[in-house]
Amino acid sequence: MSVRRVVPNVRSEAVGESREFYGLLGFEEVMDHGWIMTLASPSSPTSQISFMAEDRTAPVTPDMSVEVDDVDAAYAAVLESGAEIVHPLQDEEWGVRRFFVRDPNGQVVNVLGHR
């Protein structure tokens, strides 16, 4: 299993203003589902930041997202470790397979893979 990208998830009620501000730093919108918007660097597409008011398909808003090439293997490893699963492994209607796990510092990590 390998990591493809790590994205901070910023809770925001000012998504439009965030798009404008981070646009000043060279970020461009690459995804907008209404409840989550992601910006990326055109020169380094895996350099991303997401803004969301809430996660519409999970019980909590994650603090960060980690995209892996094999989400099922990541889930198995996390289960075996005994870490707290906050949101079970499932396929989302918007094209990802994911689960949430709490890290040792209490942060909620969205572990995902694109289908």
ZADRENLUM-948334 format. One line per field, with one value per atom (N, C-alpha, C, CB): atom name; residue in one letter; z, y, x; residue number from 0. Coordinates in Angstrom, 1 decimal, always signed. Each point is the difference from the previous one (the first is absolute). Glycine has a CB too. Layout:
BEGIN
lummar <- CA	...
voti <- a	...
zz <- Z	...
yy <- Y	...
xx <- X	...
paro <- NUM	...
***
This chain:
BEGIN
lummar <- N	CA	C	CB	N	CA	C	CB	N	CA	C	CB	N	CA	C	CB	N	CA	C	CB	N	CA	C	CB	N	CA	C	CB	N	CA	C	CB	N	CA	C	CB	N	CA	C	CB	N	CA	C	CB	N	CA	C	CB	N	CA	C	CB	N	CA	C	CB	N	CA	C	CB	N	CA	C	CB	N	CA	C	CB	N	CA	C	CB	N	CA	C	CB	N	CA	C	CB	N	CA	C	CB	N	CA	C	CB	N	CA	C	CB	N	CA	C	CB	N	CA	C	CB	N	CA	C	CB	N	CA	C	CB	N	CA	C	CB	N	CA	C	CB	N	CA	C	CB	N	CA	C	CB	N	CA	C	CB	N	CA	C	CB	N	CA	C	CB	N	CA	C	CB	N	CA	C	CB	N	CA	C	CB	N	CA	C	CB	N	CA	C	CB	N	CA	C	CB	N	CA	C	CB	N	CA	C	CB	N	CA	C	CB	N	CA	C	CB	N	CA	C	CB	N	CA	C	CB	N	CA	C	CB	N	CA	C	CB	N	CA	C	CB	N	CA	C	CB	N	CA	C	CB	N	CA	C	CB	N	CA	C	CB	N	CA	C	CB	N	CA	C	CB	N	CA	C	CB	N	CA	C	CB	N	CA	C	CB	N	CA	C	CB	N	CA	C	CB	N	CA	C	CB	N	CA	C	CB	N	CA	C	CB	N	CA	C	CB	N	CA	C	CB	N	CA	C	CB	N	CA	C	CB	N	CA	C	CB	N	CA	C	CB	N	CA	C	CB	N	CA	C	CB	N	CA	C	CB	N	CA	C	CB	N	CA	C	CB	N	CA	C	CB	N	CA	C	CB	N	CA	C	CB	N	CA	C	CB	N	CA	C	CB	N	CA	C	CB	N	CA	C	CB	N	CA	C	CB	N	CA	C	CB	N	CA	C	CB	N	CA	C	CB	N	CA	C	CB	N	CA	C	CB	N	CA	C	CB	N	CA	C	CB	N	CA	C	CB	N	CA	C	CB	N	CA	C	CB	N	CA	C	CB	N	CA	C	CB	N	CA	C	CB	N	CA	C	CB	N	CA	C	CB	N	CA	C	CB	N	CA	C	CB	N	CA	C	CB	N	CA	C	CB	N	CA	C	CB	N	CA	C	CB	N	CA	C	CB	N	CA	C	CB	N	CA	C	CB	N	CA	C	CB	N	CA	C	CB	N	CA	C	CB	N	CA	C	CB	N	CA	C	CB	N	CA	C	CB	N	CA	C	CB	N	CA	C	CB	N	CA	C	CB
voti <- m	m	m	m	s	s	s	s	v	v	v	v	r	r	r	r	r	r	r	r	v	v	v	v	v	v	v	v	p	p	p	p	n	n	n	n	v	v	v	v	r	r	r	r	s	s	s	s	e	e	e	e	a	a	a	a	v	v	v	v	g	g	g	g	e	e	e	e	s	s	s	s	r	r	r	r	e	e	e	e	f	f	f	f	y	y	y	y	g	g	g	g	l	l	l	l	l	l	l	l	g	g	g	g	f	f	f	f	e	e	e	e	e	e	e	e	v	v	v	v	m	m	m	m	d	d	d	d	h	h	h	h	g	g	g	g	w	w	w	w	i	i	i	i	m	m	m	m	t	t	t	t	l	l	l	l	a	a	a	a	s	s	s	s	p	p	p	p	s	s	s	s	s	s	s	s	p	p	p	p	t	t	t	t	s	s	s	s	q	q	q	q	i	i	i	i	s	s	s	s	f	f	f	f	m	m	m	m	a	a	a	a	e	e	e	e	d	d	d	d	r	r	r	r	t	t	t	t	a	a	a	a	p	p	p	p	v	v	v	v	t	t	t	t	p	p	p	p	d	d	d	d	m	m	m	m	s	s	s	s	v	v	v	v	e	e	e	e	v	v	v	v	d	d	d	d	d	d	d	d	v	v	v	v	d	d	d	d	a	a	a	a	a	a	a	a	y	y	y	y	a	a	a	a	a	a	a	a	v	v	v	v	l	l	l	l	e	e	e	e	s	s	s	s	g	g	g	g	a	a	a	a	e	e	e	e	i	i	i	i	v	v	v	v	h	h	h	h	p	p	p	p	l	l	l	l	q	q	q	q	d	d	d	d	e	e	e	e	e	e	e	e	w	w	w	w	g	g	g	g	v	v	v	v	r	r	r	r	r	r	r	r	f	f	f	f	f	f	f	f	v	v	v	v	r	r	r	r	d	d	d	d	p	p	p	p	n	n	n	n	g	g	g	g	q	q	q	q	v	v	v	v	v	v	v	v	n	n	n	n	v	v	v	v	l	l	l	l	g	g	g	g	h	h	h	h	r	r	r	r
zz <- +0.0	+0.0	+0.0	+1.2	-2.0	+0.0	+0.1	-1.3	+1.8	+0.2	-1.3	+2.5	-3.0	-1.3	+0.3	-1.1	+2.2	+0.4	+1.4	-2.4	+3.0	+1.3	-0.1	+1.3	-0.9	-0.1	+1.3	-2.4	+2.8	+1.2	-0.3	+0.9	+0.0	-0.1	+1.0	-0.7	+0.1	+0.8	+0.2	-0.8	+2.0	+0.2	-0.3	+1.8	-2.6	-0.5	-0.3	-0.9	+1.3	-0.4	-1.1	+2.3	-2.7	-1.0	-1.2	+1.9	-2.5	-1.1	-1.2	+0.7	-1.1	-1.1	+0.3	-0.6	+1.8	+0.4	+0.1	+1.3	-0.8	+0.0	-1.4	+2.1	-3.1	-1.4	-0.5	-0.3	+0.6	-0.5	+0.7	-0.4	+1.7	+0.8	-0.5	+2.0	-2.0	-0.4	-1.5	+1.8	-2.6	-1.4	-0.1	-0.6	+1.5	+0.0	+0.2	+1.0	-0.4	+0.2	-1.1	+2.4	-3.4	-1.2	+0.0	-0.1	+1.1	+0.0	-1.0	+2.4	-3.0	-0.9	+0.5	-1.9	+1.7	+0.4	-0.9	+0.8	-0.2	-0.8	+0.3	+0.0	+1.1	+0.3	+0.9	-0.1	-0.2	+0.9	+0.0	-0.5	+1.6	+0.2	+0.7	+0.0	+0.2	+0.8	+1.5	-1.7	+2.3	+1.4	+0.2	+0.4	-1.4	+0.0	-1.3	+1.6	-1.5	-1.1	+0.2	-0.4	-0.7	+0.1	-1.0	+0.7	-0.3	-0.8	-0.1	+0.7	-1.9	-0.2	-0.7	-0.1	+0.2	-0.7	-1.4	+2.1	-3.1	-1.4	-0.3	-0.7	+1.3	-0.2	+0.8	-0.6	+1.6	+0.9	+0.4	+0.8	-1.6	+0.2	+1.3	-2.4	+3.0	+1.3	+1.2	-1.1	+0.8	+1.1	+0.0	-0.3	+1.3	+0.1	+1.4	-1.9	+1.9	+1.2	-0.2	+0.7	+0.2	-0.1	+1.1	-1.0	+0.6	+0.9	+0.1	-0.6	+1.8	+0.2	+1.3	-1.3	+1.2	+1.2	+0.8	-1.2	+0.6	+0.6	-1.0	+1.7	-1.3	-0.9	-0.1	+0.6	-1.8	-0.2	+0.0	-1.2	+1.1	-0.1	+1.2	-2.5	+3.5	+1.2	+1.2	-1.4	+2.6	+1.3	+0.5	+0.5	-1.0	+0.5	-1.2	+2.3	-2.1	-1.1	+0.3	-0.3	-0.6	+0.2	+0.0	-1.1	+1.8	+0.1	-1.2	+2.5	-3.1	-1.2	-0.8	+1.2	-2.4	-0.9	-0.5	-0.7	+0.7	-0.5	-1.1	+2.2	-3.4	-1.2	-0.1	-1.2	+1.2	-0.2	-1.2	+2.5	-3.0	-1.2	+0.3	-0.9	+2.2	+0.4	+1.3	-1.2	+1.2	+1.2	+0.8	-1.2	+0.5	+0.8	+0.8	-1.8	+1.3	+0.7	+1.2	-2.1	+1.9	+1.1	+1.1	-1.7	+1.3	+0.9	+0.9	-1.6	+0.9	+0.7	+1.0	-2.0	+1.6	+0.9	+1.2	-2.0	+1.8	+1.1	+0.9	-1.5	+1.0	+0.8	+0.9	-1.7	+1.1	+0.7	+1.1	-2.0	+1.8	+1.0	+1.2	-1.8	+1.7	+1.1	+0.0	+1.3	-2.3	+0.0	-0.1	-1.1	+1.6	-0.1	-1.4	+2.4	-2.9	-1.3	+0.4	-1.1	+0.5	+0.2	-1.0	+1.0	-2.2	-1.1	-0.8	-0.1	-0.1	-0.6	-1.4	+1.6	-2.1	-1.4	-0.9	+0.6	-1.6	-0.9	-1.2	+1.9	-3.0	-1.2	+0.0	-1.2	+0.8	+0.0	-1.4	+1.9	-2.0	-1.3	-0.9	+1.1	-0.5	-0.7	-0.5	+1.3	-1.3	-0.6	+0.8	-1.8	+3.1	+0.8	+0.9	+0.0	+0.5	+1.0	+1.2	-1.7	+2.9	+1.1	+1.3	-1.4	+2.4	+1.4	+0.8	-0.2	+1.5	+0.8	+1.2	-0.7	+1.2	+1.1	+0.9	-1.3	+2.6	+0.9	+0.3	+1.1	-1.3	+0.2	+1.5	-2.3	+2.7	+1.5	+0.6	-0.4	-0.4	+0.5	+0.0	-0.8	+0.4	+0.0	-1.3	+2.4	-3.4	-1.3	-0.8	+0.0	-0.7	-0.9	-1.4	+1.4	-1.9	-1.3	-0.9	+1.0	-2.1	-1.1	-0.9	+0.1	-0.1	-0.9	-1.2	+2.0	-3.2	-1.1	-1.2	+0.8	-1.8	-1.3	-1.0	+1.0	-2.1	-1.1	-0.7	-0.4	+0.1	-0.7	-1.5	+1.9
yy <- -1.2	+1.2	+1.2	-1.2	+2.2	+1.3	+1.2	-1.1	+2.2	+1.2	+0.8	+0.1	+0.4	+0.8	+1.5	-1.9	+2.3	+1.4	+0.1	+0.7	+0.4	+0.4	+1.4	-1.5	+1.6	+1.3	+0.5	-0.7	+1.9	+0.5	+0.4	+0.8	-1.1	+0.4	+1.1	-2.3	+3.5	+1.2	+0.2	+1.0	-1.0	+0.4	+1.4	-1.8	+2.1	+1.4	+0.3	+0.0	+1.2	+0.5	+1.1	-0.5	+0.7	+1.0	-0.6	+1.7	-2.7	-0.7	+0.9	-2.0	+2.9	+0.9	+0.9	-0.1	+0.6	+0.9	-0.8	+1.4	-2.6	-0.9	-0.2	-1.1	+0.8	-0.2	+1.2	-1.5	+2.7	+1.2	+0.2	+1.0	-1.2	+0.2	-0.9	+0.8	-2.1	-1.0	+0.1	-1.5	+2.1	+0.3	+1.0	-0.5	+1.4	+0.9	-0.7	+1.7	-2.9	-0.7	-1.1	+0.3	-0.2	-0.9	-1.3	+0.9	-1.1	-1.1	+0.2	-0.5	-0.6	+0.0	-1.1	+0.9	-0.6	-1.0	-1.2	+1.9	-3.1	-1.2	-0.9	+0.1	+0.2	-0.7	+0.9	-2.2	+2.1	+0.7	-0.8	+2.3	-2.9	-0.8	+0.8	-2.1	+3.4	+0.8	+0.0	-0.5	-0.7	-0.1	-0.2	-1.0	+0.7	+0.0	+0.5	-2.0	+2.9	+0.5	-0.2	+1.7	-2.2	-0.2	+0.9	-2.4	+3.0	+0.8	-0.7	+2.1	-2.0	-0.6	+1.0	-2.3	+2.0	+0.7	-0.5	+0.4	+0.4	-0.4	-0.7	+1.8	-1.3	-0.5	-1.3	+2.4	-2.6	-1.2	-0.5	+0.9	-1.6	-0.3	-0.8	+0.0	-0.6	-0.7	+0.9	-2.1	+3.4	+1.0	+0.6	+0.5	-0.9	+0.3	+0.4	-1.6	+2.3	+0.4	-0.1	+1.5	-2.0	-0.1	+0.8	-2.3	+2.9	+0.8	-0.6	+2.1	-2.3	-0.5	+0.5	-2.1	+2.3	+0.4	-1.2	+1.9	-3.1	-1.2	-1.1	+1.0	-2.2	-1.2	-0.5	-0.6	+0.7	-0.3	-1.5	+2.1	-2.9	-1.5	-0.8	+0.3	+0.5	-0.7	+0.7	-0.7	+0.1	+0.6	+1.1	-2.2	+2.4	+1.0	+0.6	-1.1	+2.3	+0.6	-0.4	+1.9	-2.6	-0.4	+1.2	-2.2	+2.0	+1.0	+0.0	-0.1	-1.1	-0.1	-1.2	+1.0	-1.1	-1.1	-0.6	+1.0	-2.3	-0.7	-0.9	+0.1	+0.1	-0.8	-1.1	+1.8	-3.1	-1.1	-0.8	-0.1	-0.7	-0.8	-1.3	+0.9	-1.3	-1.2	+0.3	-1.5	+2.1	+0.3	-1.2	+2.1	-3.2	-1.2	-0.5	-0.6	+0.6	-0.4	+1.0	-1.0	+2.3	+0.9	-0.2	+1.7	-2.0	-0.3	-1.3	+1.1	-2.1	-1.2	+0.3	-1.4	+2.2	+0.3	+0.8	+0.0	+0.9	+0.9	-0.9	+2.0	-2.8	-0.9	-0.9	+0.0	-0.6	-0.9	+0.8	-1.4	+2.7	+0.7	+0.4	+0.9	-1.0	+0.3	+1.5	-1.9	+2.7	+1.4	+0.2	+0.5	+0.6	+0.3	+0.3	+0.8	-1.6	+0.3	+1.0	-2.3	+3.4	+1.1	-0.1	+1.5	-2.0	-0.1	-1.3	+2.6	-3.5	-1.3	+0.1	-1.1	+0.1	-0.1	-0.1	-1.1	+2.0	-0.1	+0.8	-0.2	-0.1	+0.7	+1.2	-2.2	+3.3	+1.3	+0.2	+1.0	-0.3	+0.2	+0.9	-0.3	+1.1	+0.9	-0.5	+1.8	-3.2	-0.6	-0.4	+1.3	-1.4	-0.4	-1.2	+2.3	-3.1	-1.0	+0.5	-2.0	+2.1	+0.6	-0.5	+2.0	-1.6	-0.2	+1.1	-2.5	+2.7	+1.0	-0.8	+1.9	-1.4	-0.6	+1.2	-2.2	+2.0	+1.0	-0.3	+0.3	+0.7	-0.2	+0.1	+0.9	-1.2	+0.1	+1.4	-1.9	+2.9	+1.4	+0.4	+0.6	-1.5	+0.3	+0.6	+0.4	-0.2	+0.5	-1.1	+1.6	-1.2	-0.9	+0.0	+0.3	-1.5	-0.1	-0.7	+0.0	+0.6	-0.6	-0.7	+1.8	-3.2	-0.8	-0.4	-0.8	+1.1	-0.2	-0.5	+1.8	-2.3	-0.4	+0.3	-1.8	+2.2	+0.3	-1.3	+2.3	-2.5	-1.2	+0.2	-0.5
xx <- +0.8	-0.8	+0.9	-1.9	+1.5	+0.8	-1.0	+1.8	-1.3	-0.7	+0.1	+0.4	-1.6	+0.0	+0.0	-1.2	+0.5	+0.0	-0.6	-0.2	+0.5	-0.5	-0.6	+1.7	-2.9	-0.7	-0.6	-0.6	+1.0	-0.7	-1.4	+2.2	-3.1	-1.4	-0.3	-0.7	+0.4	-0.3	-1.5	+2.2	-2.6	-1.4	-0.2	-0.3	-0.7	-0.2	-1.5	+2.3	-2.7	-1.3	+0.2	-1.0	+2.3	+0.3	+0.8	+0.1	-0.8	+0.7	+0.4	-1.3	+0.3	+0.3	+1.2	-2.4	+2.4	+1.1	+1.3	-1.6	+1.6	+1.2	+0.5	-0.8	-0.1	+0.4	+0.7	-2.0	+1.5	+0.6	+1.4	-2.3	+2.4	+1.2	+1.1	-1.3	+1.0	+1.0	+0.3	-0.7	-0.2	+0.3	+1.1	-2.4	+2.5	+1.1	+1.4	-1.5	+1.5	+1.2	+0.2	-0.3	-0.6	+0.2	-0.8	+2.2	-3.1	-0.9	-1.1	+0.6	-1.1	-1.2	-1.0	+1.4	-2.7	-1.0	+0.1	-1.5	+1.5	+0.0	-1.2	+2.5	-3.3	-1.2	-0.9	+1.3	-2.6	-0.9	-1.3	+1.0	-1.3	-1.3	-1.0	+1.3	-1.1	-0.9	+0.3	-1.7	+2.0	+0.3	+1.5	-2.3	+3.0	+1.5	+0.6	-0.1	+1.1	+0.7	+1.5	-1.9	+2.5	+1.5	+0.7	-0.4	+1.5	+0.9	+1.3	-1.1	+1.7	+1.3	+1.0	-1.1	+2.3	+1.1	+0.1	+1.3	-1.4	+0.1	+1.3	-1.6	+2.7	+1.3	+0.3	+0.8	-1.5	+0.2	-1.4	+2.3	-3.0	-1.4	-0.3	-0.2	+1.1	-0.2	+0.1	+0.8	-0.4	+0.0	-1.4	+2.5	-3.3	-1.4	-0.4	-0.4	-0.8	-0.6	-1.5	+1.9	-2.7	-1.4	-0.7	+0.2	-1.3	-0.8	-1.4	+1.3	-1.8	-1.4	-0.6	+0.7	-2.0	-0.8	-0.3	-1.0	+0.8	-0.3	+0.2	-1.6	+1.8	+0.0	-1.4	+2.4	-3.0	-1.4	-0.3	-0.2	+1.3	-0.3	+0.7	-0.1	+0.5	+0.6	-0.4	+2.0	-1.8	-0.5	+0.9	-1.0	+2.2	+0.9	+0.7	+0.3	+0.3	+0.8	+1.5	-1.6	+2.2	+1.4	+1.0	-0.6	+1.7	+1.0	+1.0	-0.2	+0.3	+0.9	-0.5	+2.0	-1.6	-0.2	+1.3	-2.2	+2.3	+1.1	-0.4	+1.2	-0.8	-0.4	+1.1	-1.3	+0.8	+1.0	-0.4	+0.3	+0.6	-0.3	-0.8	+2.1	-2.2	-0.7	-0.7	+1.6	-2.8	-0.7	-0.5	-0.8	+0.6	-0.4	+1.2	-1.6	+2.8	+1.2	+0.2	+1.0	-1.2	+0.1	-1.0	+0.9	-2.1	-1.1	+0.4	-1.7	+2.2	+0.4	+1.1	-0.7	+1.7	+1.1	-0.5	+1.6	-2.5	-0.5	-0.8	+0.0	-0.9	-0.8	+0.9	-1.8	+2.8	+0.9	+0.8	+0.2	+0.0	+0.7	-0.8	+1.4	-2.7	-0.9	-0.4	+1.0	-0.6	-0.3	-1.6	+2.3	-2.8	-1.4	-0.5	+0.2	-1.1	-0.6	-1.2	+0.7	-0.7	-1.0	-1.1	+1.7	-1.4	-1.0	+0.4	-0.5	-0.4	+0.4	+0.4	-1.5	+2.2	+0.4	-1.2	+2.1	-2.2	-1.2	+0.3	-1.5	+0.7	+0.1	-0.9	+0.5	+0.0	-0.8	-0.5	+1.3	-2.5	-0.6	+0.8	-2.2	+3.1	+0.8	+1.4	-1.2	+1.3	+1.1	+1.2	-0.7	+0.6	+1.1	-0.4	+1.0	-0.1	-0.2	+0.8	-0.3	-0.3	+0.7	-0.5	+0.3	+0.6	-0.4	+0.7	-0.3	-0.2	+0.7	+0.6	-1.6	+2.7	+0.7	+0.5	+0.7	-0.7	+0.6	+1.5	-2.3	+3.1	+1.4	+0.4	+0.5	+0.7	+0.3	-0.2	+1.6	-1.6	-0.2	-1.5	+2.3	-3.1	-1.5	-0.5	+0.2	+0.7	-0.4	-0.7	+1.9	-2.9	-0.8	+0.6	-2.1	+2.5	+0.7	-1.0	+2.3	-2.6	-0.8	+1.0	-1.8	+1.7	+0.9	-0.8	+1.4	-0.9	-0.8	+0.7	-1.5	+0.8	+0.5	-1.0	+1.5	-1.1	-1.0	-0.4	+0.9	-2.2	-0.4	+0.0	-1.5
paro <- 0	0	0	0	1	1	1	1	2	2	2	2	3	3	3	3	4	4	4	4	5	5	5	5	6	6	6	6	7	7	7	7	8	8	8	8	9	9	9	9	10	10	10	10	11	11	11	11	12	12	12	12	13	13	13	13	14	14	14	14	15	15	15	15	16	16	16	16	17	17	17	17	18	18	18	18	19	19	19	19	20	20	20	20	21	21	21	21	22	22	22	22	23	23	23	23	24	24	24	24	25	25	25	25	26	26	26	26	27	27	27	27	28	28	28	28	29	29	29	29	30	30	30	30	31	31	31	31	32	32	32	32	33	33	33	33	34	34	34	34	35	35	35	35	36	36	36	36	37	37	37	37	38	38	38	38	39	39	39	39	40	40	40	40	41	41	41	41	42	42	42	42	43	43	43	43	44	44	44	44	45	45	45	45	46	46	46	46	47	47	47	47	48	48	48	48	49	49	49	49	50	50	50	50	51	51	51	51	52	52	52	52	53	53	53	53	54	54	54	54	55	55	55	55	56	56	56	56	57	57	57	57	58	58	58	58	59	59	59	59	60	60	60	60	61	61	61	61	62	62	62	62	63	63	63	63	64	64	64	64	65	65	65	65	66	66	66	66	67	67	67	67	68	68	68	68	69	69	69	69	70	70	70	70	71	71	71	71	72	72	72	72	73	73	73	73	74	74	74	74	75	75	75	75	76	76	76	76	77	77	77	77	78	78	78	78	79	79	79	79	80	80	80	80	81	81	81	81	82	82	82	82	83	83	83	83	84	84	84	84	85	85	85	85	86	86	86	86	87	87	87	87	88	88	88	88	89	89	89	89	90	90	90	90	91	91	91	91	92	92	92	92	93	93	93	93	94	94	94	94	95	95	95	95	96	96	96	96	97	97	97	97	98	98	98	98	99	99	99	99	100	100	100	100	101	101	101	101	102	102	102	102	103	103	103	103	104	104	104	104	105	105	105	105	106	106	106	106	107	107	107	107	108	108	108	108	109	109	109	109	110	110	110	110	111	111	111	111	112	112	112	112	113	113	113	113	114	114	114	114
***
